[in-house]
Structure formats: C-alpha cells, structure tokens
Amino acid sequence: MGQTDSQFKAFIRFILDALKEADNETDEAKHKAKMAKIIENLQKILED
C-alpha cells in the first residue's frame, strides 16, 4: 500500500526536523549520536 502525498510530506518534515536538530547540536559526540540514530531509523524503514 502506497503513501498519500500528505503522508509523504509528513515523513519528509520528520526527517528534516531530525536533521536540523542534529545540525544544531554543538557537542560533536551528541551530533554524531543523533546522526547515527537518524541513519539507523531510515535503514529500519527501508528494511520493513
């Protein structure tokens, strides 16, 4: 079953928000951890 345009846009907003939050992180270790979590979540979505 596919996504509607609205659902896809919501997904993109979620990713964009997570990336902005990670980008604003000043602590390098926390930045890397947040980016790793985003990557992990996206990989899980692809595997589902």
Backbone as XML, in Angstrom:
<?xml version="1.0"?>
<chain id="A" units="angstrom">
  <residue number="1" name="MET">
    <atom name="N" x="0.846" y="-1.179" z="0.000"/>
    <atom name="CA" x="0.000" y="0.000" z="0.000"/>
    <atom name="C" x="0.892" y="1.244" z="0.000"/>
  </residue>
  <residue number="2" name="GLY">
    <atom name="N" x="0.601" y="2.178" z="-0.881"/>
    <atom name="CA" x="1.413" y="3.378" z="-1.010"/>
    <atom name="C" x="1.000" y="4.477" z="-0.051"/>
  </residue>
  <residue number="3" name="GLN">
    <atom name="N" x="1.782" y="5.524" z="-0.083"/>
    <atom name="CA" x="1.528" y="6.692" z="0.761"/>
    <atom name="C" x="0.801" y="7.759" z="-0.049"/>
  </residue>
  <residue number="4" name="THR">
    <atom name="N" x="0.035" y="8.559" z="0.652"/>
    <atom name="CA" x="-0.540" y="9.742" z="0.018"/>
    <atom name="C" x="0.530" y="10.829" z="0.000"/>
  </residue>
  <residue number="5" name="ASP">
    <atom name="N" x="0.297" y="11.850" z="-0.796"/>
    <atom name="CA" x="1.230" y="12.985" z="-0.822"/>
    <atom name="C" x="1.363" y="13.599" z="0.565"/>
  </residue>
  <residue number="6" name="SER">
    <atom name="N" x="0.263" y="13.688" z="1.277"/>
    <atom name="CA" x="0.270" y="14.275" z="2.618"/>
    <atom name="C" x="1.115" y="13.441" z="3.581"/>
  </residue>
  <residue number="7" name="GLN">
    <atom name="N" x="1.004" y="12.125" z="3.508"/>
    <atom name="CA" x="1.794" y="11.253" z="4.375"/>
    <atom name="C" x="3.278" y="11.356" z="4.041"/>
  </residue>
  <residue number="8" name="PHE">
    <atom name="N" x="3.591" y="11.419" z="2.749"/>
    <atom name="CA" x="4.986" y="11.543" z="2.331"/>
    <atom name="C" x="5.578" y="12.857" z="2.813"/>
  </residue>
  <residue number="9" name="LYS">
    <atom name="N" x="4.816" y="13.944" z="2.693"/>
    <atom name="CA" x="5.295" y="15.254" z="3.154"/>
    <atom name="C" x="5.523" y="15.246" z="4.659"/>
  </residue>
  <residue number="10" name="ALA">
    <atom name="N" x="4.662" y="14.572" z="5.402"/>
    <atom name="CA" x="4.837" y="14.478" z="6.854"/>
    <atom name="C" x="6.120" y="13.725" z="7.178"/>
  </residue>
  <residue number="11" name="PHE">
    <atom name="N" x="6.398" y="12.673" z="6.426"/>
    <atom name="CA" x="7.627" y="11.904" z="6.619"/>
    <atom name="C" x="8.856" y="12.764" z="6.343"/>
  </residue>
  <residue number="12" name="ILE">
    <atom name="N" x="8.810" y="13.533" z="5.262"/>
    <atom name="CA" x="9.926" y="14.421" z="4.923"/>
    <atom name="C" x="10.111" y="15.482" z="6.002"/>
  </residue>
  <residue number="13" name="ARG">
    <atom name="N" x="8.998" y="16.031" z="6.539"/>
    <atom name="CA" x="9.103" y="17.013" z="7.622"/>
    <atom name="C" x="9.772" y="16.407" z="8.843"/>
  </residue>
  <residue number="14" name="PHE">
    <atom name="N" x="9.446" y="15.146" z="9.157"/>
    <atom name="CA" x="10.070" y="14.451" z="10.285"/>
    <atom name="C" x="11.580" y="14.334" z="10.080"/>
  </residue>
  <residue number="15" name="ILE">
    <atom name="N" x="11.983" y="13.925" z="8.900"/>
    <atom name="CA" x="13.405" y="13.786" z="8.601"/>
    <atom name="C" x="14.102" y="15.143" z="8.670"/>
  </residue>
  <residue number="16" name="LEU">
    <atom name="N" x="13.500" y="16.151" z="8.069"/>
    <atom name="CA" x="14.089" y="17.495" z="8.067"/>
    <atom name="C" x="14.252" y="18.022" z="9.485"/>
  </residue>
  <residue number="17" name="ASP">
    <atom name="N" x="13.243" y="17.833" z="10.323"/>
    <atom name="CA" x="13.311" y="18.280" z="11.712"/>
    <atom name="C" x="14.439" y="17.567" z="12.464"/>
  </residue>
  <residue number="18" name="ALA">
    <atom name="N" x="14.548" y="16.267" z="12.271"/>
    <atom name="CA" x="15.603" y="15.500" z="12.941"/>
    <atom name="C" x="16.988" y="15.949" z="12.477"/>
  </residue>
  <residue number="19" name="LEU">
    <atom name="N" x="17.140" y="16.198" z="11.185"/>
    <atom name="CA" x="18.428" y="16.655" z="10.653"/>
    <atom name="C" x="18.787" y="18.047" z="11.159"/>
  </residue>
  <residue number="20" name="LYS">
    <atom name="N" x="17.803" y="18.940" z="11.232"/>
    <atom name="CA" x="18.059" y="20.289" z="11.756"/>
    <atom name="C" x="18.482" y="20.224" z="13.219"/>
  </residue>
  <residue number="21" name="GLU">
    <atom name="N" x="17.810" y="19.377" z="13.984"/>
    <atom name="CA" x="18.159" y="19.228" z="15.398"/>
    <atom name="C" x="19.589" y="18.717" z="15.542"/>
  </residue>
  <residue number="22" name="ALA">
    <atom name="N" x="19.947" y="17.730" z="14.748"/>
    <atom name="CA" x="21.311" y="17.196" z="14.797"/>
    <atom name="C" x="22.315" y="18.248" z="14.348"/>
  </residue>
  <residue number="23" name="ASP">
    <atom name="N" x="21.976" y="19.007" z="13.326"/>
    <atom name="CA" x="22.875" y="20.032" z="12.797"/>
    <atom name="C" x="23.128" y="21.135" z="13.817"/>
  </residue>
  <residue number="24" name="ASN">
    <atom name="N" x="22.137" y="21.438" z="14.654"/>
    <atom name="CA" x="22.272" y="22.487" z="15.658"/>
    <atom name="C" x="23.010" y="22.033" z="16.911"/>
  </residue>
  <residue number="25" name="GLU">
    <atom name="N" x="23.307" y="20.758" z="17.004"/>
    <atom name="CA" x="23.999" y="20.224" z="18.181"/>
    <atom name="C" x="25.455" y="20.688" z="18.164"/>
  </residue>
  <residue number="26" name="THR">
    <atom name="N" x="25.881" y="21.340" z="19.237"/>
    <atom name="CA" x="27.252" y="21.861" z="19.291"/>
    <atom name="C" x="28.250" y="20.826" z="19.801"/>
  </residue>
  <residue number="27" name="ASP">
    <atom name="N" x="27.788" y="19.890" z="20.601"/>
    <atom name="CA" x="28.666" y="18.843" z="21.113"/>
    <atom name="C" x="28.859" y="17.791" z="20.013"/>
  </residue>
  <residue number="28" name="GLU">
    <atom name="N" x="30.098" y="17.594" z="19.598"/>
    <atom name="CA" x="30.401" y="16.695" z="18.474"/>
    <atom name="C" x="29.935" y="15.265" z="18.729"/>
  </residue>
  <residue number="29" name="ALA">
    <atom name="N" x="30.101" y="14.777" z="19.940"/>
    <atom name="CA" x="29.676" y="13.411" z="20.244"/>
    <atom name="C" x="28.159" y="13.273" z="20.151"/>
  </residue>
  <residue number="30" name="LYS">
    <atom name="N" x="27.440" y="14.266" z="20.653"/>
    <atom name="CA" x="25.977" y="14.240" z="20.577"/>
    <atom name="C" x="25.509" y="14.383" z="19.131"/>
  </residue>
  <residue number="31" name="HIS">
    <atom name="N" x="26.211" y="15.221" z="18.375"/>
    <atom name="CA" x="25.882" y="15.400" z="16.952"/>
    <atom name="C" x="26.012" y="14.069" z="16.219"/>
  </residue>
  <residue number="32" name="LYS">
    <atom name="N" x="27.118" y="13.389" z="16.427"/>
    <atom name="CA" x="27.340" y="12.097" z="15.766"/>
    <atom name="C" x="26.312" y="11.067" z="16.206"/>
  </residue>
  <residue number="33" name="ALA">
    <atom name="N" x="25.956" y="11.070" z="17.487"/>
    <atom name="CA" x="24.959" y="10.125" z="18.001"/>
    <atom name="C" x="23.595" y="10.378" z="17.368"/>
  </residue>
  <residue number="34" name="LYS">
    <atom name="N" x="23.225" y="11.645" z="17.246"/>
    <atom name="CA" x="21.931" y="11.974" z="16.632"/>
    <atom name="C" x="21.910" y="11.592" z="15.161"/>
  </residue>
  <residue number="35" name="MET">
    <atom name="N" x="22.996" y="11.856" z="14.451"/>
    <atom name="CA" x="23.064" y="11.475" z="13.041"/>
    <atom name="C" x="23.014" y="9.957" z="12.885"/>
  </residue>
  <residue number="36" name="ALA">
    <atom name="N" x="23.694" y="9.243" z="13.755"/>
    <atom name="CA" x="23.672" y="7.781" z="13.698"/>
    <atom name="C" x="22.259" y="7.247" z="13.929"/>
  </residue>
  <residue number="37" name="LYS">
    <atom name="N" x="21.528" y="7.869" z="14.840"/>
    <atom name="CA" x="20.154" y="7.455" z="15.128"/>
    <atom name="C" x="19.246" y="7.710" z="13.924"/>
  </residue>
  <residue number="38" name="ILE">
    <atom name="N" x="19.416" y="8.845" z="13.268"/>
    <atom name="CA" x="18.629" y="9.150" z="12.072"/>
    <atom name="C" x="18.907" y="8.111" z="10.994"/>
  </residue>
  <residue number="39" name="ILE">
    <atom name="N" x="20.172" y="7.820" z="10.773"/>
    <atom name="CA" x="20.559" y="6.827" z="9.770"/>
    <atom name="C" x="19.990" y="5.455" z="10.122"/>
  </residue>
  <residue number="40" name="GLU">
    <atom name="N" x="20.071" y="5.077" z="11.374"/>
    <atom name="CA" x="19.535" y="3.795" z="11.826"/>
    <atom name="C" x="18.024" y="3.711" z="11.575"/>
  </residue>
  <residue number="41" name="ASN">
    <atom name="N" x="17.309" y="4.772" z="11.915"/>
    <atom name="CA" x="15.854" y="4.796" z="11.712"/>
    <atom name="C" x="15.492" y="4.692" z="10.239"/>
  </residue>
  <residue number="42" name="LEU">
    <atom name="N" x="16.212" y="5.421" z="9.382"/>
    <atom name="CA" x="15.945" y="5.357" z="7.948"/>
    <atom name="C" x="16.240" y="3.961" z="7.396"/>
  </residue>
  <residue number="43" name="GLN">
    <atom name="N" x="17.298" y="3.335" z="7.879"/>
    <atom name="CA" x="17.633" y="1.980" z="7.430"/>
    <atom name="C" x="16.534" y="0.999" z="7.826"/>
  </residue>
  <residue number="44" name="LYS">
    <atom name="N" x="16.011" y="1.141" z="9.047"/>
    <atom name="CA" x="14.924" y="0.261" z="9.500"/>
    <atom name="C" x="13.692" y="0.437" z="8.628"/>
  </residue>
  <residue number="45" name="ILE">
    <atom name="N" x="13.391" y="1.674" z="8.229"/>
    <atom name="CA" x="12.240" y="1.926" z="7.368"/>
    <atom name="C" x="12.426" y="1.208" z="6.034"/>
  </residue>
  <residue number="46" name="LEU">
    <atom name="N" x="13.626" y="1.263" z="5.487"/>
    <atom name="CA" x="13.895" y="0.595" z="4.208"/>
    <atom name="C" x="13.752" y="-0.917" z="4.316"/>
  </residue>
  <residue number="47" name="GLU">
    <atom name="N" x="14.068" y="-1.470" z="5.459"/>
    <atom name="CA" x="14.032" y="-2.915" z="5.644"/>
    <atom name="C" x="12.641" y="-3.444" z="5.931"/>
  </residue>
  <residue number="48" name="ASP">
    <atom name="N" x="11.721" y="-2.571" z="6.328"/>
    <atom name="CA" x="10.340" y="-3.001" z="6.645"/>
    <atom name="C" x="9.566" y="-3.337" z="5.398"/>
  </residue>
</chain>
